[in-house]
Amino acid sequence: MQLHIDKVNETLELEGYQKVPTDVEFVSTFGTIRNNDLYLINIINLEENVWVSLEQYQLYKEITEKQFKSYGYNHIYLLNIYFIKEIDDLYTRLLSHDPDYENYLVDFHWVVHNNKVIISDNQPSNYLNVYDILNAVLRDKEYQEKIKIHHKTNKTPVTYTLIAINIAILILMELSGGSTNSLTLVNFGALFSPLIVYEKEFYRLFTAMFLHIGISHLFYNMFALYLFGTRLEKIMGHFKFSILYVIAGIGGSALSLGVAVYLDAIKLAAGASGAIYGLQGAALYITIKTKANLDGITEGLLWVMTFGGLFFGFASTNVDNYAHIGGLITGFLLMMWITKLKKCE
């Protein structure tokens, strides 16, 4: 639903409505003046367990009237559009509210539920061109497709926990002989092909993604984890994001090991870059599928970052390029599978 709200907001601005600053995170306010009447529109997202009481709304009305009355408008017309998951008693009462056209501030209430605009008989349906804008967005197949992929939450605890774990492990490694020391890396669970192949220590495919070789290696990967993690976790949710990160990391480690075995080479590697390239692959799939940017990251930018990163990786030494490729492919395919699975549901 957030994508629909974003598109409605974008369209209102394109239609000439001015955005009005508000301190309320889940409300976007727009305004326009016609014949010295002020028309206000509140786009209210009540899908994230937000509750608004009638008392709070009455107080808001009083504040709004006082705020704009001094400008000398003939009347203030206020349309509240509630995007909700379930219709409860509050919204039933708001929908049954009879507008009092004798008041200086006249308020109206619409509800958007299950991609449909609900307007009771006593509410106007011809409030400027807002109804047409809402219907156009809600019926747009492109945005119907996007909403199946994007499911935002507001918090990203998994991303910050992963960053904290990686930092803590690097500190422990530095205190235990140094993160650039080969023996320390092996002892902490780095990918070391002889131990995996001959001693069957397959857990190293997992543990290697939490180790880093030096502070600069950690800093680069944690910046990338923050960049993609905070965006993808909001879209996927905490559990699916965690699964994506771990499987992509293992996928990167597996390809790195497979190439080493094929080349009959001894491989010692560590780092979260396989998992992070997996996040990048997932982000790339989303932007390709939806034709939308990912909170400011466009498909074009992702292509540049992907091929740029791989190019510089192959042009450099001591970079586990096959872990990057393995993670990228795993993340892309896993995001594709998650999306198709959701469609089947």
C-alpha positions, 0 to 999 in steps of 0.5 A, spaced: 500 500 500 505 504 501 507 504 493 500 506 492 500 512 497 507 514 494 504 514 487 498 518 489 502 523 493 507 524 487 501 525 482 498 530 487 504 534 486 504 533 479 497 536 478 499 542 482 497 541 489 502 544 494 505 539 499 504 542 506 509 540 512 507 536 517 510 533 523 506 526 523 510 521 520 504 517 517 500 523 514 502 527 507 498 533 507 497 537 500 493 544 499 491 548 493 487 555 493 480 556 488 476 562 489 479 564 495 477 557 498 483 553 501 482 545 499 486 541 504 488 533 502 490 529 508 493 522 505 493 518 512 497 511 512 493 507 517 496 500 515 502 500 520 498 499 526 497 506 527 491 508 531 487 515 531 482 517 536 476 521 534 479 526 540 485 526 537 482 528 530 478 534 533 484 537 536 487 536 529 481 540 526 481 546 531 489 547 530 488 546 523 482 552 523 486 556 527 493 555 523 489 557 516 484 562 518 488 568 519 490 568 512 483 570 510 480 564 506 473 564 505 472 557 507 477 551 508 475 544 505 479 538 508 479 531 505 481 526 509 483 519 505 485 513 510 488 507 507 487 502 512 487 494 513 480 493 516 474 497 517 473 498 524 468 502 528 472 509 528 472 509 520 464 507 520 463 513 524 467 517 520 464 515 514 457 516 517 459 523 519 455 529 515 459 535 513 456 541 516 457 546 510 455 552 515 462 551 518 468 555 516 472 548 516 468 543 512 471 536 513 470 530 509 472 522 510 474 517 504 477 510 506 481 506 501 481 499 503 483 493 499 485 497 493 478 500 493 475 507 495 469 507 499 465 514 500 459 514 503 452 517 500 453 523 505 460 525 503 462 528 496 465 524 491 467 530 486 472 533 491 476 537 485 480 531 481 482 527 487 477 521 486 480 520 479 487 520 481 486 515 486 482 511 482 487 511 476 493 509 481 489 503 484 487 500 478 494 501 475 496 494 473 504 496 474 502 498 481 498 492 482 505 488 480 509 493 485 505 492 491 506 484 490 513 485 491 514 491 496 511 490 503 515 495 507 516 495 515 519 501 518 524 498 522 531 494 520 533 490 526 536 484 522 541 489 518 543 493 524 544 486 528 548 483 522 553 489 522 554 489 530 556 482 529 561 483 524 564 489 528 564 484 534 568 478 531 573 483 527 575 486 534 575 479 537 580 477 531 584 483 532 585 481 540 587 474 538 592 475 533 590 479 528 584 479 522 590 479 517 593 473 520 592 466 516 592 462 522 587 467 526 582 466 520 582 459 520 581 458 527 575 463 527 572 459 521 574 462 514 573 458 508 579 454 507 579 449 502 583 443 504 579 443 511 572 443 507 574 438 502 578 433 506 575 434 513 568 436 511 568 442 515 562 445 511 560 450 516 566 454 514 561 456 508 557 459 513 562 462 518 566 465 513 561 471 511 562 474 518 569 474 518 573 480 515 581 481 513 582 488 516 578 494 518 578 497 511 575 490 508 570 491 514 568 498 513 566 497 505 562 491 506 558 494 512 557 500 508 554 496 503 550 492 508 547 498 511 545 501 504 542 495 501 540 491 508 536 497 510 532 498 504 531 490 503 529 488 510 523 494 509 521 490 503 521 483 505 520 483 512 525 481 517 525 473 516 525 473 509 531 478 509 535 474 514 534 467 509 536 471 503 542 474 506 545 467 509 543 463 503 546 468 498 552 468 503 553 460 502 552 461 495 558 465 494 562 461 499 560 455 495 562 458 488 568 460 491 570 453 493 567 450 487 572 454 483 578 453 487 577 445 487 576 445 480 583 449 479 586 444 484 588 451 488 588 452 496 583 457 497 583 462 504 577 467 504 573 471 508 568 476 508 560 478 507 561 480 500 558 474 497 552 475 502 552 483 500 552 481 493 546 477 494 542 483 497 545 487 490 542 481 486 535 481 490 535 489 489 536 488 482 531 483 480 526 488 484 528 494 480 527 490 473 521 487 475 517 493 478 521 499 474 521 503 480 527 505 484 529 502 491 528 508 496 533 512 491 537 506 488 535 506 481 536 500 476 541 503 472 545 505 478 545 498 480 547 495 474 553 500 474 555 498 481 554 491 479 559 491 473 563 496 476 564 492 482 566 486 478 570 489 474 574 492 479 574 486 483 577 482 477 582 488 476 585 487 483 588 482 487 586 478 493 579 479 491 574 473 492 570 475 485 567 468 485 564 469 491 561 476 489 558 472 482 555 466 486 552 471 491 549 475 486 546 470 482 544 466 488 540 473 491 537 474 484 534 467 483 532 467 490 528 474 490 525 471 483 523 465 487 520 469 493 516 473 488 513 467 484 512 464 491 508 470 494 504 470 487 502 463 488 499 464 495 
